[in-house]
Amino acid sequence: MVAQTHPQPTATLEDVTENLERVRQAIAAAATAAGRSPSDVTLVAVAKVQPIERVRAALAAGHTVFGENRVQEAEEKWPALKAAFPSARLRLIGPLQRNKLRRAVALFDAIETVDRPELAQALAREFDDTGRRLDCFIQVNTGEEPQKSGILPAEADAFIAECRDALKLPVRGLMCIPPADEEPSLHFALLREIARRNGLQGLSMGMSGDFEIAIRFGATSVRVGTAVFGVRQPGRP
Ligand SMILES: *Cc1c(COP(=O)(O)O)cnc(C)c1O
């Protein structure tokens, strides 16, 4: 079953609170239906491009875990938001370039897009230098799409071992973004299998259109933007 949430482009602040509640209930229902505990699934509210008032509304409603896909945009918004809401936690869900790594480590609480050896090595060095050790998720390009980042499935086991054993990164799990035009469950199942055989617990998968399916396949965190905050400005992913 696909999400029954149909956010309006004109979401108001009240809508954000209602949407949050509806998404939380849908998460709980999907978890229960899968024989899992609702508390095993974290809702990551994806705040990219959204008007700041909507993000504040979610924070004021008590929501704590947020996702951003661009370091610079996050830097413009989150220092002030974190100061006002100290329990807020921020996850990077977009590609991380080497030249923004230091700033990302300073601002974010988790990096969900560890996708290549050079980045993993640079993160390990930055963690050692700063003493900050962010939770890491390894992004897997389950659809093997050339334009998408992520380690290829065939290279995932070796990369996970390098990150965890050689570089000592705090690897909490795996993350994927299935191809838009394919059945997401195939990709969720593949990600779950790679995690299982590597003894990893965390699975970041599922967005507004498919988070209930992802939960059925074991998602421990779902990244939901439009169903919480409304439709984003055109022209941005
Ligand atoms: C934007 C984004 C999301 C949220 O997408 P929605 O369809 O708005 O829920 C989730 N994951 C990633 C990596 C994103 O960039």
The ligand as an ORCA input file, in Angstrom:
! r2SCAN-3c Opt
* xyz 0 1
  C      14.219     14.828     -0.996
  C      14.654     13.512     -0.477
  C      13.764     12.701      0.257
  C      12.326     13.067      0.534
  O      11.559     12.910     -0.610
  P       9.942     13.055     -0.537
  O       9.486     12.341     -1.735
  O       9.658     14.515     -0.565
  O       9.501     12.421      0.711
  C      14.248     11.494      0.745
  N      15.518     11.099      0.521
  C      16.400     11.852     -0.168
  C      17.795     11.368     -0.351
  C      15.998     13.077     -0.692
  O      16.881     13.823     -1.387
*
